[in-house]
Amino acid sequence: MQMLTGIDQSDYSKLEKGRRYYTFEQCRKIAIALNTSMDYLAGLTDVKEPYPRKSANQ
């Protein structure tokens, strides 16, 4: 996941364990890496497919 998002492994571990909150940018990078939406990651929708994007790097 570190290679896909650029998030340090120890920081990502803290995020997974709930010891740290996601920043907007971290959430955005994870959504792009997992090809989903930030709404899906936040539990605001059951639709896993991402919204249309201009490019994968945005």
N, C-alpha and C positions, 0 to 999 in steps of 0.2 A: 504494500500500500504506500510505503514511503516513496518508492520509485514513481508511482502513478500520481501522487499528490504533492510531493515535496515536503510533507509534514514529517518531522522527526519521529522516529519510532517510539521514543519514550513519551513524547507528547501525545501521539496517537493512542498509546496504551492508556494514558490517563483519561483521554476522551472516552474510550470504550468502557472504562471502569466507572465513569461518572465522577471522576475526581477533578475534572476540569471541563469548562464549557467550551463549545465550539465557537470560534469567531465566524463572522459572516464569510470571510475569505476561505477558511478551512472547510466550512460546509459547502461552499460553492465548488471547491476543488474535489471534494469527496463525491458530490453529486455528478460532476463531470466524469470522474474516474469510474463510477458505478453505472453510468449512463441512465441516470434517473433525475428526478427533480428535487429541489430543496424541500418542497412541500411534502414529498413522499418521505424523505429522511426525518422530517419533523412530525410525521404522523398526521398531517392535515388532509391527506388523501390516500386512497387505496390504489390509485392508479400509478403503477411503477414507471410507465413510459414517460420520458422527459418531454417537456414542451419543445416545440421546434426551436432550434438554435441556429445562429448565423454560421458558427463554426465550432469545432470541438474545443478550441482554445479560449473561448470566451466565458 
